[in-house]
Amino acid sequence: MNINKRFILSFVAPFMIFISAMGLIFRDNSRKIFYLPIGVMGIVIILERVISRQMDRKNILKKINSYQKDK
């Protein structure tokens, strides 16, 4: 069966946040700091995707509006 790579990669960022949360909850106090960068990177990946989608949508809307003004 052929599985789309983008489908699998879409679970990476939430999985990183989940691993970070589990590490922060269940690890002893001296090792908790090692899980913080994983969670931060997961959050940054998700926010980057959201911001890029919003910018793409704005650009598409600007193009549509520019074609409507030409008529």
Helices and strands as residue ranges (DSSP letters): H 5-9, H 12-26, G 29-35, H 36-70
